[in-house]
């Protein structure tokens, strides 16, 4: 695991599990007045390494007061149960919709199998329950104090109904999970929509507007690390999410099959990065948009 201090008392911890997707899992450790907060514990495989990494930084794991996954997908919050069972003093801060499935994770485990296969535990480790007494059910807009530092919880639906972001008073940065897309290594400053089903484009764009209005100075992504050009990235994320939606909707109305729609999305990307191919793992983007436009309640289908 790589450890980097990216801002005062803010450490970036990066690990890449051995998966077919080869996606970095990024955690952040905030330390103030000998009290720590861990944002984005990642999968259990990653979380097990976070404990030794905190000790390497000279941090007593018993002083970790809060564990805050932005959402409960396996690569963001799957290790929350493992950590909570090893850190009995820590509270796990969860969106109300996520808290239900972290307390009893059978549905989360089943949905993870659908995406990553029956043997997902070989890469990500098991998804364990968070003890109910350690769950803190978050409210939109509530503040968690860490000494003089304040962490404001912001509900951020779209990518997932249980997604939250965290505004940090110390850095004026937002820990945004996947609420503002994911930036591929070969496409700098070009966040692609994180559209894993079930996905809601309308809520996704509303969340981007909500975070944009806060005028953050930094963005702490959960797969691609810290970025300083926050406004530019948010605008590009909104543009790409909208464009993908327009392409998918128009193609569906024309009766085109998913393979053809994928080619159209790839053509859009090549219009910006002629030498870059849309990575195959982003097929999930297409499936998210297809599920969204198949929903008869979707306003954008009218």
C-alpha positions in Angstrom: 0.0 0.0 0.0 1.3 3.4 -1.0 1.0 6.2 1.6 1.2 9.9 0.7 0.5 13.0 2.7 -1.6 15.1 0.3 -2.7 17.9 2.6 -2.0 18.8 6.2 -3.0 15.9 8.4 -4.5 14.2 5.4 -3.0 10.9 4.1 -3.8 9.2 0.8 -3.5 5.4 0.9 -3.6 3.5 -2.4 -3.9 -0.2 -3.1 -4.8 -2.1 -6.2 -6.5 -5.5 -5.6 -5.8 -8.3 -8.0 -9.0 -8.1 -10.0 -9.9 -8.3 -13.7 -10.7 -4.6 -13.5 -7.4 -3.5 -12.0 -9.0 -0.5 -10.3 -7.2 1.4 -7.5 -8.9 1.5 -4.2 -8.1 4.8 -2.5 -8.6 5.5 1.2 -8.0 8.7 3.1 -6.9 9.0 6.8 -7.5 12.3 8.5 -5.7 13.0 11.8 -6.5 15.8 14.2 -5.7 16.1 17.9 -4.8 12.4 18.0 -8.2 11.4 16.7 -8.5 9.9 13.3 -11.2 9.4 10.6 -10.9 6.8 7.8 -12.8 7.7 4.7 -13.3 5.0 2.1 -12.2 1.7 3.7 -12.4 -0.1 0.4 -12.8 -3.8 0.3 -11.9 -6.2 3.1 -8.7 -7.0 1.2 -7.8 -3.3 1.3 -9.1 -2.6 4.7 -6.9 -5.3 6.2 -3.9 -3.4 4.9 -5.2 -0.1 6.3 -4.7 -1.2 9.8 -1.0 -2.0 9.4 -0.6 1.3 7.4 -2.1 3.4 10.2 0.4 1.8 12.6 3.2 2.6 10.1 2.2 6.2 10.3 2.4 6.0 14.1 -1.4 6.2 14.5 -3.0 4.1 17.2 -5.9 2.2 15.5 -7.9 2.5 18.7 -7.9 6.3 18.0 -9.8 5.9 14.8 -13.2 7.4 15.8 -15.1 7.1 12.5 -15.1 5.0 9.4 -16.9 6.7 6.5 -17.5 4.9 3.2 -19.0 7.2 0.6 -21.2 4.2 -0.4 -21.5 0.5 0.3 -20.3 -1.0 -3.0 -17.6 -3.6 -2.3 -14.7 -1.4 -3.5 -15.7 1.5 -1.3 -17.4 0.1 1.8 -17.0 -3.6 1.6 -14.3 -3.6 4.3 -16.4 -1.6 6.8 -17.6 -4.8 8.6 -14.0 -6.1 8.9 -12.7 -2.8 10.3 -15.6 -2.3 12.7 -15.1 -5.7 14.1 -11.3 -5.0 14.6 -11.9 -1.4 15.8 -14.7 -1.7 18.4 -14.4 2.0 19.3 -15.0 3.2 15.8 -18.4 4.3 14.5 -19.3 3.6 10.9 -21.1 6.6 9.3 -23.6 5.4 6.7 -26.4 6.8 4.6 -29.7 5.4 5.9 -30.2 3.2 2.8 -26.7 1.8 3.2 -26.9 1.2 6.9 -29.6 -1.4 6.4 -27.4 -3.5 4.1 -24.3 -3.1 6.2 -26.0 -4.4 9.3 -27.3 -7.4 7.3 -25.3 -7.7 4.1 -26.9 -10.7 2.3 -28.4 -8.5 -0.4 -25.1 -6.6 -0.8 -23.2 -9.9 -1.2 -25.7 -11.2 -3.8 -25.4 -8.0 -5.9 -21.6 -8.1 -5.6 -21.7 -11.6 -7.0 -23.8 -10.4 -10.0 -21.1 -7.8 -10.9 -17.9 -9.5 -10.0 -18.8 -13.2 -10.0 -19.3 -15.9 -7.4 -15.6 -15.9 -6.5 -15.4 -12.1 -5.8 -14.0 -12.9 -2.3 -10.7 -14.1 -3.8 -10.0 -10.5 -4.9 -12.0 -8.4 -2.5 -12.3 -10.6 0.6 -15.6 -11.3 2.4 -18.3 -8.7 3.1 -18.9 -8.8 6.9 -21.7 -7.2 8.9 -21.2 -4.0 10.8 -22.4 -4.4 14.4 -25.5 -2.4 14.9 -24.1 -0.6 18.0 -21.3 0.8 15.8 -23.5 2.2 13.0 -24.1 5.9 12.9 -27.0 6.7 10.5 -26.1 10.0 8.9 -28.4 12.9 8.2 -28.0 15.1 5.1 -26.0 18.2 6.2 -24.9 17.0 9.6 -21.4 17.8 10.8 -18.8 15.5 12.4 -16.2 17.4 14.4 -12.6 16.3 14.5 -11.0 18.8 16.8 -11.2 22.2 14.9 -11.8 20.3 11.7 -15.4 19.8 10.5 -16.7 17.1 8.1 -20.0 17.9 6.6 -22.1 14.9 5.3 -23.8 15.5 2.0 -26.3 13.0 0.5 -25.2 12.5 -3.1 -27.5 10.1 -5.0 -27.3 9.1 -8.6 -24.4 6.7 -8.8 -26.1 4.9 -5.9 -29.1 5.9 -3.7 -26.9 5.4 -0.6 -24.0 7.7 -1.7 -22.7 10.5 0.4 -19.9 13.0 0.0 -17.9 14.8 2.7 -17.0 18.5 2.7 -13.8 19.1 4.7 -13.4 22.5 6.4 -9.7 22.1 6.7 -8.9 21.7 3.0 -12.1 23.0 1.5 -12.1 19.8 -0.4 -14.8 17.2 -1.1 -14.4 13.5 -0.7 -16.6 12.7 -3.6 -16.5 8.9 -4.0 -18.0 8.4 -7.5 -20.5 11.2 -7.4 -18.3 13.2 -9.8 -17.4 10.3 -12.1 -14.2 8.3 -12.5 -11.1 9.6 -14.3 -9.3 6.9 -16.5 -5.5 6.9 -16.4 -5.4 7.6 -20.2 -7.9 10.5 -20.1 -6.8 13.2 -17.7 -9.4 15.8 -16.6 -12.1 13.7 -18.3 -14.3 12.1 -15.7 -16.5 9.4 -17.1 -19.9 8.8 -15.6 -19.9 6.1 -12.9 -23.2 4.5 -14.1 -23.4 1.1 -12.4 -27.0 -0.1 -12.3 -29.3 0.9 -10.7 -28.3 4.4 -11.9 -30.3 7.6 -12.0 -29.0 10.2 -14.4 -31.3 13.0 -13.3 -30.2 12.6 -9.6 -26.6 12.2 -10.7 -26.6 15.6 -12.5 -28.5 17.2 -9.6 -25.8 15.9 -7.2 -23.1 17.4 -9.4 -24.8 20.8 -9.3 -25.1 20.5 -5.5 -21.4 19.8 -5.1 -20.4 22.4 -7.7 -22.3 25.2 -5.7 -20.0 24.5 -2.8 -17.0 25.7 -4.9 -14.5 23.2 -3.5 -10.8 23.8 -3.9 -9.9 20.1 -4.0 -11.6 16.9 -5.0 -10.6 13.7 -3.3 -11.6 10.9 -5.7 -12.0 7.3 -4.5 -10.2 5.7 -7.4 -8.0 8.4 -8.9 -6.7 10.4 -5.9 -6.6 14.1 -5.3 -7.3 16.8 -7.9 -6.9 20.6 -7.6 -8.9 21.8 -10.7 -12.2 21.1 -9.1 -14.5 23.4 -11.1 -13.2 22.3 -14.4 -13.6 18.6 -13.5 -17.1 19.0 -12.2 -18.1 20.8 -15.4 -16.5 18.1 -17.5 -18.2 15.4 -15.4 -21.6 17.0 -16.1 -20.9 17.4 -19.8 -19.8 13.7 -20.2 -22.7 12.4 -18.1 -25.2 14.4 -20.2 -23.6 13.5 -23.5 -23.6 9.7 -22.7 -27.2 10.0 -21.8 -28.1 11.7 -25.0 -26.2 9.2 -27.1 -27.7 6.2 -25.3 -31.3 7.6 -25.4 -31.1 8.5 -29.1 -29.6 5.1 -30.1 -32.2 3.2 -28.1 -35.0 5.2 -29.7 -33.5 4.2 -33.1 -33.6 0.5 -32.1 -29.8 0.1 -31.9 -28.3 -2.8 -30.0 -25.9 -2.4 -27.0 -22.8 -3.1 -29.2 -23.7 -0.3 -31.5 -24.4 2.0 -28.6 -21.0 1.1 -27.1 -19.3 2.1 -30.4 -21.1 5.4 -30.3 -19.9 6.1 -26.8 -16.4 5.1 -27.9 -16.6 7.6 -30.8 -17.5 10.4 -28.4 -14.4 9.6 -26.3 -12.2 9.5 -29.4 -13.5 12.9 -30.3 -11.7 14.2 -27.3 -8.8 11.6 -27.1 -8.1 10.2 -30.6 -5.5 7.8 -29.3 -7.5 6.5 -26.3 -9.8 3.5 -26.3 -12.8 3.4 -23.9 -11.6 0.8 -21.4 -13.6 -2.4 -21.5 -14.5 -2.3 -17.8 -16.6 0.8 -18.6 -19.2 -1.5 -20.2 -20.8 -1.0 -16.8 -21.5 2.6 -17.9 -23.6 1.4 -20.8 -25.5 -1.1 -18.6 -26.3 1.7 -16.1 -27.7 4.0 -18.8 -29.6 1.2 -20.4 -31.2 0.3 -17.1 -32.0 4.0 -16.5 -33.7 4.5 -19.8 -35.6 1.2 -19.4 -37.2 2.7 -16.3 -40.7 4.0 -17.2 -40.4 6.6 -14.5 -37.4 8.2 -16.0 -38.2 11.8 -16.9 -35.5 11.9 -19.6 -37.4 9.3 -21.6 -40.3 11.6 -22.2 
